[in-house]
Amino acid sequence: MSELFIIKNNKNHLNPAQPNEIDLHEDIFNILFKYKEKICSKFEDIRGFFLIDHFAITIIAPNKKTVILSTTPSVEYNLLAQDLWKHDKGFSINHQINNTFYSWESAYSTQYFDELKLIKQIRHGFTFGFNLSKKSDKSQLIYSFATRSSHPEFLEYYGLHMNELFSIGDYIYKSMQPIIPMIASKPFLRLISNNNKET
């Protein structure tokens, strides 16, 4: 894919002096779509619970190698292909450590707020998105949810149901575990995120 070629050959991403690096799988774009059917089959078990229309799991291993599995892979694909991921703290390891529950919009950099909201929310009809972050077996897990429904106080609503939402994330994550070692055994591509700095 041309987008993968551009990312692999952009030296700005390969500067080891940049902080907060994560290592994305070299086949990250194909993985997003290859396993869509599998994660969607599990998502069907909980579709509609708490008005949820989208779910994704980002797995950051102790060595910072990262895999993303998504029911709507175009969300993550466009962030990576258009190089907007580094302006989204949803890809920041430090942000996960300090934030267990946060809305998508709160993680967007000021400078790229409109572009990020367009790519992640507006084009997919999502009215609200949020992440839940936790440690599991030394890996960092990010459960990402989004809804197309309307609610006057989504942040408060989902905040009140964090335990149930974590349980939903755990259920889907555990169901995907048989394929995770197979994915993680392949080589990884290093990308550098500097989104720990506010813009």
URJOBEL-V146855 format. One record per helix or strand. SS is the DSSP state (H for helix, E for strand). FROM is the first residue (numbers start at 1). TO is the last residue. If there is no record, write none. Layout:
ss: <SS	SS>
from: <FROM	FROM>
to: <TO	TO>
This chain:
ss: <H	H	E	H	H	H	E	E	H	H	E	H	H	E	H	E	H	H	E	E	H	H	E>
from: <2	11	21	28	36	49	54	65	73	85	88	89	93	101	104	108	113	122	128	139	154	162	188>
to: <8	14	25	34	43	51	60	70	81	87	88	91	98	103	107	108	120	124	136	147	159	184	192>
